[in-house]
């Protein structure tokens, strides 16, 4: 069976949604947790979908220079020359979308986001909202509202692909509908998750401009 959805633009999170960097990020946070006596599982879970500095605010010891520590951890991530791989079907799916009809909203810094995309063999979109473009991290909707503005579409006409609760909540607060990528079960809470798919092998663009809307068919159980 398939679910057909229409949208004026498709917007994607990056890590865990288009690119899998689990090994890189988990290793960095687990090493950091061991260094500062924190419970690694708690830190790794809290870091998902959020800016580095936001996670540090939750777990860093008193007196730590958070901005300097965030830069240090980001340098470690940039230094990883392997480990970023595309989510199954992502390259083929992105190739179907007109270049002016999609964007990425990520909590990563721009340089790191571009590095991961190149490692994974995926294109860098013309609209890439990164940590440096916003004042507030997900679950705040700022990043998705900015993407809507730069794509010149209403946020409610975007279809957002996300894998984390923070990201899904951010997109929902912006007024967008969400497709959850991966996870053992569909996330609920305040998120407007229309459907969960495992990867982009379950997604196909079946209509595109000159129609105003794109039509996307997503496999459902």
Steps between C-alpha positions, in 0.01 A plus 500: 500500500607859449410838648494794257587843639535835327742780589644818355845417642680216674725579795739260669692472820855376436649262756286190536266616225715530186837396639582245768788623719402299806842346540677837487268690734450218750876453532560870563230531765594174671861612526386836635269331753783280627727803532251694713332217690163518328267212407574445132156365409332810641733738318474319166120494522480869590738598218284355224371773270641786710787745470817398683491799732144419611607152612797651681268736688322195639804292596815713522666549840474845661741756364561335164539736203211357299580674174863389509400144587241493222768610253732226626236230451408634157866486400505134600197435280656686206821301542313173441577419138272195480179385661234717334282289270180581315171361627381233256335649192581862595717576196240375252213675677678836518586477131127502420434833677544832313793688650287796609243284676702345783715602794688367803455624858773365726634562849853445366736779401502574125855377437426173675166456321661552161781259588251229598297548182812469286618191691160340442490594131196727536447848352524821700171688452480870422303544824695355793402627843774414750572578864656834415185623325272485804497627855300208638552126453234238433236443638459873435341548154734782393703288257196366318334840481821639350508218245141578399592865453804424285304249292219756465231254612258491790628283785171311495569393141835342587546130562781450751706181537644454849624224730510660846232617741665843522495537121146371456378738769681793337345428161154458652530830688588665170171367362643229273398138460763240583627169369700306759806320369593183687442424865333196646157666517330820391574781744205687641487777758451841344636395162279490191641176360296396198689177437820317594720343233818304542697673224466662157461169322142548621458845343439614143428836339226443242410854398706816472494844334342653299242390757502727803512204735719193509341166574695253708401137550621337819475131577290406799463171684 
